[in-house]
Amino acid sequence: MYLERLQAALPEVRSQIERACERSGRSDAGSIELVGVTKGHPVEALRAASEVGLAVIGESRVQEAADKLELAGDLGLSWHLVGHLQRNKVKMALKLFSLIHSVDSVRLAQAVAKESTKLNRRSPVLVQVNASGEESKSGFEVEEGLAAVREVGELEGVRVVGLMSMAPHSSDEGLLRSVFRRTRELYERCSDELEKFEPRYLSMGMTNDYEIAIEEGSNLVRLGTALFGGREP
Ligand SMILES: *Cc1c(COP(=O)(O)O)cnc(C)c1O
């Protein structure tokens, strides 16, 4: 079931990505990273992803990812953590994920840095920005973003390779654009002003809003529903 769904959905998503690039005068559709978010879906979704060549998987919870990885075995996928990370799960997260999108506090960054140093690693992370200012969302306010990225970037054990943000669930296109634009502006400021910032990923865009996110400069979209269908909440 997942395989058929993905075989139909993936070309559709890829063509939407290309069209969004064209609309905004971008010629780099091939450089937009697509992360398939499998949270709430069973291991079959991962097998299907592997089969169609969707190489990067996003999960929101460390334990769910660990359980699935154990069931699925090595499918040759890379795993990204896109959801909130608790400090007591950092050690486990570093074993599972090649990129953490959700560094949303300095204390969490310090915990990631400390565990990474023990492993002799400098772990790539994204700093999460709460560009919509919603109370329910984690991440640094845009106004404090530059200082936060500077502070996180100074830690031994981590490399800040970009920013992540989530827009509100809304059909107000102007609102979505402004959230993405504020995040992109911060990304550019970090790139210009911070020596320790390594701009690689601007992670913005989910099923509801990825075309707009791409038009506003995203180079990594995180898609669950568009690829795998609805999920248990
Ligand atoms: C669930 C989730 C997604 C995927 O959401 P869809 O709307 O199903 O595409 C992307 N990013 C994060 C951080 C998520 O938690």
The ligand as an SDF file (V2000), in Angstrom:
LIG
                    3D

 15 15  0  0  0  0  0  0  0  0999 V2000
    5.0890   16.2320   11.1650 C   0  0  0  0  0  0  0  0  0  0  0  0
    6.1360   17.1730   10.7360 C   0  0  0  0  0  0  0  0  0  0  0  0
    6.3710   17.4040    9.3730 C   0  0  0  0  0  0  0  0  0  0  0  0
    5.5500   16.7890    8.2610 C   0  0  0  0  0  0  0  0  0  0  0  0
    4.2480   17.2860    8.3120 O   0  0  0  0  0  0  0  0  0  0  0  0
    3.2240   17.1300    7.0860 P   0  0  0  0  0  0  0  0  0  0  0  0
    2.2990   18.2800    7.2680 O   0  0  0  0  0  0  0  0  0  0  0  0
    2.5490   15.8200    7.2400 O   0  0  0  0  0  0  0  0  0  0  0  0
    3.9910   17.2360    5.8280 O   0  0  0  0  0  0  0  0  0  0  0  0
    7.4060   18.2610    9.0530 C   0  0  0  0  0  0  0  0  0  0  0  0
    8.1540   18.8710    9.9870 N   0  0  0  0  0  0  0  0  0  0  0  0
    7.9580   18.6750   11.3020 C   0  0  0  0  0  0  0  0  0  0  0  0
    8.8170   19.3930   12.2780 C   0  0  0  0  0  0  0  0  0  0  0  0
    6.9350   17.8350   11.7160 C   0  0  0  0  0  0  0  0  0  0  0  0
    6.7330   17.6720   13.0250 O   0  0  0  0  0  0  0  0  0  0  0  0
  1  2  1  0
  2  3  1  0
  2 14  2  0
  3  4  1  0
  3 10  2  0
  4  5  1  0
  5  6  1  0
  6  7  2  0
  6  8  1  0
  6  9  1  0
 10 11  1  0
 11 12  2  0
 12 13  1  0
 12 14  1  0
 14 15  1  0
M  END
$$$$
